[in-house]
Each structure stands twice: as structure tokens, then as C-alpha cells.
Amino acid sequence: MGPGAMAGLSIEEYWAWIDLCEARGIDSIWHSDQVLGPTLEPMTMLAALSARTRKMRFGTSAIVLPFRDPVVFAKELATIAFLGAGRVFPVVGIGNASDKFWLATGASPKTRGRKSDEAIELIRLLLKEDSVSFTSEHYKYEGPGVQPRPVKPVPLWIGGNSDAAFARTARLGDGWLGSMIGPQRAAEARRSIEAQSQALGRTIEPDHYGMTLMMHIGAQDDPTVQQAISRMAARMPPETGHSVADMLAIGPAGKVIATLRRYIDAGISKFVLIPMAASPAALMEQTELLASEVVPELED
């Protein structure tokens, strides 16, 4: 699950929600990377979650690599993996060229794809090797790998809905996380990644394909839901044959289950669900409904 903009949560309400998620068997918690947005900084939150939780995994959806130094990021991952007994689950991406964050970070959107590819390669070496020698267009590193080294490899999934993101996953990723696209496009993404990875002699685990979706178990005419649909419609045109509402998991529990099963049939097996909740109480209610009425029907 993801907390979205955290529904106006205080820190006490946030931890109460986290405790509820762990008690109700939610698999993982995800935080997005918005430097200038209202969300909390994701790596800080992952470190906090590693201390608060014992069973749940936690990840980023997605860290924008061009904003971050790969050596520092690798050290952060290794530390959080140590604190959380290997439960860290990062998704990385290249960000959007139109974001306001580029000027704030001093990074350039023009080279974000190549820079991210190089950063992923360097991060992997730093997490695996005792000594690292790496030279690329944007990075040069000569020195030791990070310590403490994770006991098991930290998976690096790739986020994004573009053909370039699919190709990056095939070349460098351990999995793929799409965001708010319909089942048809999700199926196309998986086929593309599988074909390209096979051509490169790589294998991505069959259950390492995921999707981020906004969710509301209840009436579609809820004002919070309608506001979310309006925002989505303004951001992206509907896919052919699908309305924006078709790309959201909305309705009674049975309809939400049916929506998720369409994605499962398309080859998606992991879901980051963001409740459309306007208050802490609504977030808790949505979490309870998800855990009691939806998850048991999809655990296979």
C-alpha cells in the first residue's frame, strides 16, 4: 500500500496506520519521491519503517535516480537492508522532464535516461563488490564497495510506463512497476520486457511485474473519488476502450477484485494500492476493507 499524500495524517496517525497494516497482513508499504511535494522523503521513511515493523516490506515508488548521488544511495540501501533484515524493496525511475524538481536539485532532465542507467550499474557494483572501479559518461568511482553489505541482493525494480522504461527493465532491472495504466498496456509492457530480456540472455522472475493503482472500496460517486478521477483525466487521456475509471480500482469489494483480476490476467502479480481517502479515519477504513474483503480473494 501507499499512503498517497497521507490523508492529512499526524505522525501518531501515520504510525497507527502502519501498525494496522502490519497487524492485518498487508505485504508492503511504499513511499514516492517528490522533492517539492507534500509527501515525506522516502529513504528517511524506509529507515523509520525498518525500525517500526517486523514483517512488512517497504519500498520506493519510485526513487528518481538523477536527483541522487548513487554512492550515497547505495550506502542508504545497504544500511536500511541491514536495519530491516533485507526487507527493503526499491523501485527506481528517471522522473518526468516537466517536473519542477530538476532546478531544485541542480540536475538536468536531458540526460536523465543515460545517467540513470549508469547509476544502476554503479549501485549494483557497490552493493556486491569489495572493490569497485567504474567509469562512465557521468560517474567515475574508484574505491571500496559499501559496508555493511546486504546479506542477500537488494532487488532493483524499474518504474515507468514508457517503451524506454520497458527496455531499461529488460537490460538492468529485477522487475517492473507500472503506474495507473490499463490492463491492455500492462500486458504489452510485460510482453515487451520479456522479449527484450530474453534477447539479452537475462531472466526476470515471472512474478516480478507490478502496478500502482488508486483504490476506493465503496461508491464511485464519493467526492474524493470523483476528484481523483478528474485529476487523472486531466493528466492522461484514457486508453482506447478504457475510461479513466477503468484504470482505478473503485467500487464494492467484488468490483475491486474483478479489476485487479483483469491485471492479473494481463500478467501483473504485485500491486501498490493507494487508497483514495480524505481523512485518517477513511484511510483506516479503506485498509480494513482491503485486508478483510479483497486480499483473501487474491492471495493465490
Secondary structure, DSSP 4 states (H G I P E B T S, - for coil): ---TTGGG--HHHHHHHHHHHHHTT--EEEE---TTSSSPPHHHHHHHHHHH-SS-EEEEEEEEGGGS-HHHHHHHHHHHHHHTTT-EEEEEE---TT-THHHHHT--GGGHHHHHHHHHHHHHHHHH-SEEEEE-SS-EEEEEPPSSPPSSPPP-EEE-SSHHHHHHHHHH-SEEEEES--HHHHHHHHHHHHHHHHHTT----TT-EEEEEEEEES-TT-HHHHHHHHHHHHHSPPPTT--GGGGSEEESHHHHHHHHHHHHHTT--EEEEEE--SSHHHHHHHHHHIIIIIHHHH--
